[in-house]
Amino acid sequence: MIRPVREGIVLRVEAPTPRLRRLVLGGPDMAAFHTPEGTLGPYLKLRLPGPDGRACVRTYSIRRARPAAPEIEVDMVLHPGDAPGSAFAAAARPGDRVSLGGPGFMPATPAPAYLLAGDHTALPAIAQILETLPPGPAVAAFVEVPDASERLPIPAIEWLIRPDGAPSRLAEAVRDAWPAGDLLLFAGAEAEIARAIRRHARSERDLPAERCQVLNYWKLGRPEGGFSYVA
């Protein structure tokens, strides 16, 4: 766990889509949240009040960093229930303060092609990767969202509409789009879906571990800390 040793101040709250809240966090500590060369998918740990009143930690991707400002953007999915991250995002107002830790990164040596896939929760990471990749590599990106209103104007993404309760088509999309030759796979989704993508990449495609960045972003019925990110 990255210890929450920094402090962010909510500068603005935006709504890129009906179910996304974008918190723009500022303050001098935000200058540290940049993406070093040779990494992708920067993330942070937010220390938030839990449903039982005790503090808990939740992980979020950094959608965009502007170290010179300094400020960062964090996109958070809203959903029913008392999940700490969703509740915090829905109630956030300018001037609110939040403790956070990070940044964290994943190592990623350059590849000639990139295959990106994720559900709604991985959209911020995939959008950030698309914005920061150098020109040249071939890129295919798939994001599964609950309805058309959750799509963003990002031409590189192919959107998969998955209404609430419908089965996922994300693993199938990855299988069908698999390019020939060397590539880097980045994916984030519910644990069972991520496991299917990881199994296809490692067992059926023999993708080396260093080229296979597939993460369990969440697990149905389990809070963060109650499941493994990669198993």
C-alpha positions as protocol buffer text, in pm:
chain_id: "A"
residue {
  index: 1
  type: MET
  ca { x: 0 y: 0 z: 0 }
}
residue {
  index: 2
  type: ILE
  ca { x: 118 y: 353 z: -79 }
}
residue {
  index: 3
  type: ARG
  ca { x: 86 y: 553 z: 240 }
}
residue {
  index: 4
  type: PRO
  ca { x: -141 y: 862 z: 216 }
}
residue {
  index: 5
  type: VAL
  ca { x: 125 y: 1123 z: 286 }
}
residue {
  index: 6
  type: ARG
  ca { x: 11 y: 1398 z: 51 }
}
residue {
  index: 7
  type: GLU
  ca { x: -285 y: 1633 z: 50 }
}
residue {
  index: 8
  type: GLY
  ca { x: -501 y: 1740 z: -241 }
}
residue {
  index: 9
  type: ILE
  ca { x: -754 y: 2023 z: -254 }
}
residue {
  index: 10
  type: VAL
  ca { x: -1060 y: 1991 z: -475 }
}
residue {
  index: 11
  type: LEU
  ca { x: -1041 y: 2281 z: -719 }
}
residue {
  index: 12
  type: ARG
  ca { x: -1322 y: 2182 z: -956 }
}
residue {
  index: 13
  type: VAL
  ca { x: -1581 y: 1909 z: -996 }
}
residue {
  index: 14
  type: GLU
  ca { x: -1683 y: 1819 z: -1351 }
}
residue {
  index: 15
  type: ALA
  ca { x: -1917 y: 1562 z: -1508 }
}
residue {
  index: 16
  type: PRO
  ca { x: -1770 y: 1426 z: -1834 }
}
residue {
  index: 17
  type: THR
  ca { x: -2062 y: 1178 z: -1848 }
}
residue {
  index: 18
  type: PRO
  ca { x: -2369 y: 1117 z: -1630 }
}
residue {
  index: 19
  type: ARG
  ca { x: -2192 y: 843 z: -1432 }
}
residue {
  index: 20
  type: LEU
  ca { x: -1842 y: 994 z: -1415 }
}
residue {
  index: 21
  type: ARG
  ca { x: -1724 y: 1265 z: -1180 }
}
residue {
  index: 22
  type: ARG
  ca { x: -1395 y: 1435 z: -1253 }
}
residue {
  index: 23
  type: LEU
  ca { x: -1222 y: 1582 z: -949 }
}
residue {
  index: 24
  type: VAL
  ca { x: -951 y: 1833 z: -1030 }
}
residue {
  index: 25
  type: LEU
  ca { x: -713 y: 1828 z: -734 }
}
residue {
  index: 26
  type: GLY
  ca { x: -461 y: 2103 z: -668 }
}
residue {
  index: 27
  type: GLY
  ca { x: -202 y: 2202 z: -412 }
}
residue {
  index: 28
  type: PRO
  ca { x: 178 y: 2189 z: -406 }
}
residue {
  index: 29
  type: ASP
  ca { x: 186 y: 1812 z: -348 }
}
residue {
  index: 30
  type: MET
  ca { x: 29 y: 1753 z: -691 }
}
residue {
  index: 31
  type: ALA
  ca { x: 356 y: 1839 z: -866 }
}
residue {
  index: 32
  type: ALA
  ca { x: 477 y: 1485 z: -783 }
}
residue {
  index: 33
  type: PHE
  ca { x: 200 y: 1317 z: -983 }
}
residue {
  index: 34
  type: HIS
  ca { x: 362 y: 1299 z: -1326 }
}
residue {
  index: 35
  type: THR
  ca { x: 431 y: 995 z: -1544 }
}
residue {
  index: 36
  type: PRO
  ca { x: 801 y: 898 z: -1558 }
}
residue {
  index: 37
  type: GLU
  ca { x: 942 y: 766 z: -1884 }
}
residue {
  index: 38
  type: GLY
  ca { x: 900 y: 391 z: -1925 }
}
residue {
  index: 39
  type: THR
  ca { x: 578 y: 365 z: -1723 }
}
residue {
  index: 40
  type: LEU
  ca { x: 204 y: 370 z: -1790 }
}
residue {
  index: 41
  type: GLY
  ca { x: -121 y: 375 z: -1597 }
}
residue {
  index: 42
  type: PRO
  ca { x: -30 y: 616 z: -1313 }
}
residue {
  index: 43
  type: TYR
  ca { x: -250 y: 576 z: -1008 }
}
residue {
  index: 44
  type: LEU
  ca { x: -297 y: 705 z: -655 }
}
residue {
  index: 45
  type: LYS
  ca { x: -450 y: 591 z: -328 }
}
residue {
  index: 46
  type: LEU
  ca { x: -726 y: 804 z: -176 }
}
residue {
  index: 47
  type: ARG
  ca { x: -791 y: 787 z: 197 }
}
residue {
  index: 48
  type: LEU
  ca { x: -1168 y: 815 z: 236 }
}
residue {
  index: 49
  type: PRO
  ca { x: -1432 y: 773 z: 505 }
}
residue {
  index: 50
  type: GLY
  ca { x: -1586 y: 426 z: 488 }
}
residue {
  index: 51
  type: PRO
  ca { x: -1950 y: 327 z: 542 }
}
residue {
  index: 52
  type: ASP
  ca { x: -1871 y: 238 z: 904 }
}
residue {
  index: 53
  type: GLY
  ca { x: -1705 y: 574 z: 968 }
}
residue {
  index: 54
  type: ARG
  ca { x: -1353 y: 436 z: 966 }
}
residue {
  index: 55
  type: ALA
  ca { x: -1097 y: 548 z: 709 }
}
residue {
  index: 56
  type: CYS
  ca { x: -1033 y: 322 z: 412 }
}
residue {
  index: 57
  type: VAL
  ca { x: -809 y: 336 z: 105 }
}
residue {
  index: 58
  type: ARG
  ca { x: -926 y: 320 z: -255 }
}
residue {
  index: 59
  type: THR
  ca { x: -717 y: 315 z: -573 }
}
residue {
  index: 60
  type: TYR
  ca { x: -785 y: 541 z: -871 }
}
residue {
  index: 61
  type: SER
  ca { x: -612 y: 610 z: -1200 }
}
residue {
  index: 62
  type: ILE
  ca { x: -473 y: 955 z: -1268 }
}
residue {
  index: 63
  type: ARG
  ca { x: -666 y: 1073 z: -1571 }
}
residue {
  index: 64
  type: ARG
  ca { x: -439 y: 1366 z: -1646 }
}
residue {
  index: 65
  type: ALA
  ca { x: -150 y: 1538 z: -1465 }
}
residue {
  index: 66
  type: ARG
  ca { x: -31 y: 1896 z: -1505 }
}
residue {
  index: 67
  type: PRO
  ca { x: 274 y: 1921 z: -1276 }
}
residue {
  index: 68
  type: ALA
  ca { x: 340 y: 2283 z: -1370 }
}
residue {
  index: 69
  type: ALA
  ca { x: -2 y: 2394 z: -1242 }
}
residue {
  index: 70
  type: PRO
  ca { x: 22 y: 2180 z: -1023 }
}
residue {
  index: 71
  type: GLU
  ca { x: -301 y: 1982 z: -1050 }
}
residue {
  index: 72
  type: ILE
  ca { x: -430 y: 1638 z: -1145 }
}
residue {
  index: 73
  type: GLU
  ca { x: -759 y: 1500 z: -1272 }
}
residue {
  index: 74
  type: VAL
  ca { x: -919 y: 1190 z: -1121 }
}
residue {
  index: 75
  type: ASP
  ca { x: -1227 y: 1038 z: -1287 }
}
residue {
  index: 76
  type: MET
  ca { x: -1449 y: 835 z: -1054 }
}
residue {
  index: 77
  type: VAL
  ca { x: -1745 y: 616 z: -1151 }
}
residue {
  index: 78
  type: LEU
  ca { x: -2071 y: 680 z: -966 }
}
residue {
  index: 79
  type: HIS
  ca { x: -2284 y: 380 z: -877 }
}
residue {
  index: 80
  type: PRO
  ca { x: -2560 y: 292 z: -628 }
}
residue {
  index: 81
  type: GLY
  ca { x: -2478 y: 195 z: -272 }
}
residue {
  index: 82
  type: ASP
  ca { x: -2242 y: 325 z: -8 }
}
residue {
  index: 83
  type: ALA
  ca { x: -1908 y: 260 z: -179 }
}
residue {
  index: 84
  type: PRO
  ca { x: -1657 y: 510 z: -34 }
}
residue {
  index: 85
  type: GLY
  ca { x: -1518 y: 634 z: -366 }
}
residue {
  index: 86
  type: SER
  ca { x: -1854 y: 687 z: -530 }
}
residue {
  index: 87
  type: ALA
  ca { x: -1994 y: 859 z: -220 }
}
residue {
  index: 88
  type: PHE
  ca { x: -1693 y: 1090 z: -197 }
}
residue {
  index: 89
  type: ALA
  ca { x: -1708 y: 1184 z: -566 }
}
residue {
  index: 90
  type: ALA
  ca { x: -2082 y: 1252 z: -556 }
}
residue {
  index: 91
  type: ALA
  ca { x: -2050 y: 1484 z: -255 }
}
residue {
  index: 92
  type: ALA
  ca { x: -1720 y: 1656 z: -344 }
}
residue {
  index: 93
  type: ARG
  ca { x: -1715 y: 2034 z: -361 }
}
residue {
  index: 94
  type: PRO
  ca { x: -1439 y: 2290 z: -430 }
}
residue {
  index: 95
  type: GLY
  ca { x: -1232 y: 2343 z: -118 }
}
residue {
  index: 96
  type: ASP
  ca { x: -1266 y: 1987 z: 11 }
}
residue {
  index: 97
  type: ARG
  ca { x: -938 y: 1826 z: 113 }
}
residue {
  index: 98
  type: VAL
  ca { x: -834 y: 1465 z: 71 }
}
residue {
  index: 99
  type: SER
  ca { x: -531 y: 1266 z: 183 }
}
residue {
  index: 100
  type: LEU
  ca { x: -370 y: 1057 z: -85 }
}
residue {
  index: 101
  type: GLY
  ca { x: -64 y: 849 z: -158 }
}
residue {
  index: 102
  type: GLY
  ca { x: 139 y: 791 z: -467 }
}
residue {
  index: 103
  type: PRO
  ca { x: 191 y: 811 z: -743 }
}
residue {
  index: 104
  type: GLY
  ca { x: 224 y: 448 z: -846 }
}
residue {
  index: 105
  type: PHE
  ca { x: 311 y: 325 z: -1194 }
}
residue {
  index: 106
  type: MET
  ca { x: 349 y: 9 z: -1400 }
}
residue {
  index: 107
  type: PRO
  ca { x: 672 y: -50 z: -1591 }
}
residue {
  index: 108
  type: ALA
  ca { x: 622 y: -68 z: -1967 }
}
residue {
  index: 109
  type: THR
  ca { x: 902 y: -96 z: -2220 }
}
residue {
  index: 110
  type: PRO
  ca { x: 794 y: 44 z: -2560 }
}
residue {
  index: 111
  type: ALA
  ca { x: 609 y: -197 z: -2790 }
}
residue {
  index: 112
  type: PRO
  ca { x: 529 y: -186 z: -3162 }
}
residue {
  index: 113
  type: ALA
  ca { x: 159 y: -239 z: -3088 }
}
residue {
  index: 114
  type: TYR
  ca { x: -77 y: -184 z: -2795 }
}
residue {
  index: 115
  type: LEU
  ca { x: -404 y: -360 z: -2715 }
}
residue {
  index: 116
  type: LEU
  ca { x: -606 y: -180 z: -2447 }
}
residue {
  index: 117
  type: ALA
  ca { x: -929 y: -305 z: -2293 }
}
residue {
  index: 118
  type: GLY
  ca { x: -1138 y: -228 z: -1989 }
}
residue {
  index: 119
  type: ASP
  ca { x: -1475 y: -170 z: -1836 }
}
residue {
  index: 120
  type: HIS
  ca { x: -1609 y: 165 z: -1717 }
}
residue {
  index: 121
  type: THR
  ca { x: -1367 y: 179 z: -1425 }
}
residue {
  index: 122
  type: ALA
  ca { x: -1065 y: 144 z: -1656 }
}
residue {
  index: 123
  type: LEU
  ca { x: -1174 y: 422 z: -1892 }
}
residue {
  index: 124
  type: PRO
  ca { x: -961 y: 690 z: -1717 }
}
residue {
  index: 125
  type: ALA
  ca { x: -646 y: 476 z: -1740 }
}
residue {
  index: 126
  type: ILE
  ca { x: -704 y: 383 z: -2103 }
}
residue {
  index: 127
  type: ALA
  ca { x: -774 y: 744 z: -2200 }
}
residue {
  index: 128
  type: GLN
  ca { x: -455 y: 854 z: -2021 }
}
residue {
  index: 129
  type: ILE
  ca { x: -248 y: 590 z: -2198 }
}
residue {
  index: 130
  type: LEU
  ca { x: -388 y: 690 z: -2537 }
}
residue {
  index: 131
  type: GLU
  ca { x: -299 y: 1054 z: -2471 }
}
residue {
  index: 132
  type: THR
  ca { x: 57 y: 982 z: -2362 }
}
residue {
  index: 133
  type: LEU
  ca { x: 168 y: 708 z: -2604 }
}
residue {
  index: 134
  type: PRO
  ca { x: 434 y: 824 z: -2850 }
}
residue {
  index: 135
  type: PRO
  ca { x: 332 y: 837 z: -3216 }
}
residue {
  index: 136
  type: GLY
  ca { x: 403 y: 531 z: -3424 }
}
residue {
  index: 137
  type: PRO
  ca { x: 272 y: 214 z: -3253 }
}
residue {
  index: 138
  type: ALA
  ca { x: -49 y: 52 z: -3375 }
}
residue {
  index: 139
  type: VAL
  ca { x: -322 y: 80 z: -3109 }
}
residue {
  index: 140
  type: ALA
  ca { x: -656 y: -96 z: -3059 }
}
residue {
  index: 141
  type: ALA
  ca { x: -869 y: 4 z: -2761 }
}
residue {
  index: 142
  type: PHE
  ca { x: -1200 y: -132 z: -2630 }
}
residue {
  index: 143
  type: VAL
  ca { x: -1403 y: 9 z: -2341 }
}
residue {
  index: 144
  type: GLU
  ca { x: -1727 y: -143 z: -2212 }
}
residue {
  index: 145
  type: VAL
  ca { x: -1980 y: 106 z: -2072 }
}
residue {
  index: 146
  type: PRO
  ca { x: -2340 y: 65 z: -1952 }
}
residue {
  index: 147
  type: ASP
  ca { x: -2500 y: 291 z: -2214 }
}
residue {
  index: 148
  type: ALA
  ca { x: -2416 y: 527 z: -2499 }
}
residue {
  index: 149
  type: SER
  ca { x: -2422 y: 836 z: -2275 }
}
residue {
  index: 150
  type: GLU
  ca { x: -2100 y: 716 z: -2107 }
}
residue {
  index: 151
  type: ARG
  ca { x: -1894 y: 739 z: -2426 }
}
residue {
  index: 152
  type: LEU
  ca { x: -1634 y: 1014 z: -2451 }
}
residue {
  index: 153
  type: PRO
  ca { x: -1511 y: 1182 z: -2773 }
}
residue {
  index: 154
  type: ILE
  ca { x: -1196 y: 968 z: -2800 }
}
residue {
  index: 155
  type: PRO
  ca { x: -1171 y: 842 z: -3160 }
}
residue {
  index: 156
  type: ALA
  ca { x: -924 y: 563 z: -3080 }
}
residue {
  index: 157
  type: ILE
  ca { x: -1171 y: 378 z: -2854 }
}
residue {
  index: 158
  type: GLU
  ca { x: -1420 y: 122 z: -2980 }
}
residue {
  index: 159
  type: TRP
  ca { x: -1713 y: 132 z: -2742 }
}
residue {
  index: 160
  type: LEU
  ca { x: -1894 y: -182 z: -2627 }
}
residue {
  index: 161
  type: ILE
  ca { x: -2238 y: -116 z: -2478 }
}
residue {
  index: 162
  type: ARG
  ca { x: -2317 y: -346 z: -2188 }
}
residue {
  index: 163
  type: PRO
  ca { x: -2650 y: -262 z: -2017 }
}
residue {
  index: 164
  type: ASP
  ca { x: -2664 y: -328 z: -1644 }
}
residue {
  index: 165
  type: GLY
  ca { x: -2699 y: -703 z: -1588 }
}
residue {
  index: 166
  type: ALA
  ca { x: -2594 y: -804 z: -1940 }
}
residue {
  index: 167
  type: PRO
  ca { x: -2294 y: -1034 z: -1999 }
}
residue {
  index: 168
  type: SER
  ca { x: -1958 y: -881 z: -2082 }
}
residue {
  index: 169
  type: ARG
  ca { x: -1816 y: -898 z: -2436 }
}
residue {
  index: 170
  type: LEU
  ca { x: -1476 y: -755 z: -2339 }
}
residue {
  index: 171
  type: ALA
  ca { x: -1276 y: -1078 z: -2337 }
}
residue {
  index: 172
  type: GLU
  ca { x: -1427 y: -1174 z: -2673 }
}
residue {
  index: 173
  type: ALA
  ca { x: -1329 y: -837 z: -2819 }
}
residue {
  index: 174
  type: VAL
  ca { x: -969 y: -887 z: -2704 }
}
residue {
  index: 175
  type: ARG
  ca { x: -954 y: -1233 z: -2859 }
}
residue {
  index: 176
  type: ASP
  ca { x: -1098 y: -1113 z: -3190 }
}
residue {
  index: 177
  type: ALA
  ca { x: -873 y: -808 z: -3216 }
}
residue {
  index: 178
  type: TRP
  ca { x: -545 y: -977 z: -3123 }
}
residue {
  index: 179
  type: PRO
  ca { x: -282 y: -851 z: -3372 }
}
residue {
  index: 180
  type: ALA
  ca { x: 8 y: -1048 z: -3513 }
}
residue {
  index: 181
  type: GLY
  ca { x: 353 y: -988 z: -3372 }
}
residue {
  index: 182
  type: ASP
  ca { x: 481 y: -827 z: -3056 }
}
residue {
  index: 183
  type: LEU
  ca { x: 241 y: -618 z: -2847 }
}
residue {
  index: 184
  type: LEU
  ca { x: 171 y: -486 z: -2499 }
}
residue {
  index: 185
  type: LEU
  ca { x: -167 y: -571 z: -2347 }
}
residue {
  index: 186
  type: PHE
  ca { x: -319 y: -343 z: -2084 }
}
residue {
  index: 187
  type: ALA
  ca { x: -659 y: -435 z: -1941 }
}
residue {
  index: 188
  type: GLY
  ca { x: -862 y: -358 z: -1630 }
}
residue {
  index: 189
  type: ALA
  ca { x: -1201 y: -502 z: -1539 }
}
residue {
  index: 190
  type: GLU
  ca { x: -1399 y: -703 z: -1286 }
}
residue {
  index: 191
  type: ALA
  ca { x: -1185 y: -992 z: -1161 }
}
residue {
  index: 192
  type: GLU
  ca { x: -1355 y: -1274 z: -1352 }
}
residue {
  index: 193
  type: ILE
  ca { x: -1345 y: -1086 z: -1680 }
}
residue {
  index: 194
  type: ALA
  ca { x: -984 y: -981 z: -1622 }
}
residue {
  index: 195
  type: ARG
  ca { x: -895 y: -1343 z: -1547 }
}
residue {
  index: 196
  type: ALA
  ca { x: -1042 y: -1456 z: -1880 }
}
residue {
  index: 197
  type: ILE
  ca { x: -840 y: -1192 z: -2067 }
}
residue {
  index: 198
  type: ARG
  ca { x: -523 y: -1281 z: -1877 }
}
residue {
  index: 199
  type: ARG
  ca { x: -571 y: -1652 z: -1941 }
}
residue {
  index: 200
  type: HIS
  ca { x: -611 y: -1593 z: -2314 }
}
residue {
  index: 201
  type: ALA
  ca { x: -302 y: -1372 z: -2328 }
}
residue {
  index: 202
  type: ARG
  ca { x: -72 y: -1591 z: -2125 }
}
residue {
  index: 203
  type: SER
  ca { x: -193 y: -1945 z: -2203 }
}
residue {
  index: 204
  type: GLU
  ca { x: -328 y: -1919 z: -2556 }
}
residue {
  index: 205
  type: ARG
  ca { x: -111 y: -1639 z: -2697 }
}
residue {
  index: 206
  type: ASP
  ca { x: 206 y: -1701 z: -2492 }
}
residue {
  index: 207
  type: LEU
  ca { x: 236 y: -1331 z: -2415 }
}
residue {
  index: 208
  type: PRO
  ca { x: 533 y: -1270 z: -2183 }
}
residue {
  index: 209
  type: ALA
  ca { x: 445 y: -1151 z: -1834 }
}
residue {
  index: 210
  type: GLU
  ca { x: 619 y: -816 z: -1886 }
}
residue {
  index: 211
  type: ARG
  ca { x: 389 y: -748 z: -2184 }
}
residue {
  index: 212
  type: CYS
  ca { x: 72 y: -853 z: -2000 }
}
residue {
  index: 213
  type: GLN
  ca { x: -64 y: -577 z: -1775 }
}
residue {
  index: 214
  type: VAL
  ca { x: -406 y: -719 z: -1684 }
}
residue {
  index: 215
  type: LEU
  ca { x: -550 y: -601 z: -1354 }
}
residue {
  index: 216
  type: ASN
  ca { x: -849 y: -695 z: -1140 }
}
residue {
  index: 217
  type: TYR
  ca { x: -988 y: -343 z: -1096 }
}
residue {
  index: 218
  type: TRP
  ca { x: -1269 y: -472 z: -876 }
}
residue {
  index: 219
  type: LYS
  ca { x: -1440 y: -795 z: -771 }
}
residue {
  index: 220
  type: LEU
  ca { x: -1812 y: -844 z: -747 }
}
residue {
  index: 221
  type: GLY
  ca { x: -1920 y: -850 z: -383 }
}
residue {
  index: 222
  type: ARG
  ca { x: -1573 y: -769 z: -243 }
}
residue {
  index: 223
  type: PRO
  ca { x: -1429 y: -435 z: -127 }
}
residue {
  index: 224
  type: GLU
  ca { x: -1078 y: -326 z: -220 }
}
residue {
  index: 225
  type: GLY
  ca { x: -835 y: -517 z: 0 }
}
residue {
  index: 226
  type: GLY
  ca { x: -1054 y: -827 z: -17 }
}
residue {
  index: 227
  type: PHE
  ca { x: -911 y: -959 z: -343 }
}
residue {
  index: 228
  type: SER
  ca { x: -587 y: -978 z: -539 }
}
residue {
  index: 229
  type: TYR
  ca { x: -517 y: -735 z: -824 }
}
residue {
  index: 230
  type: VAL
  ca { x: -355 y: -995 z: -1046 }
}
residue {
  index: 231
  type: ALA
  ca { x: -449 y: -1350 z: -940 }
}
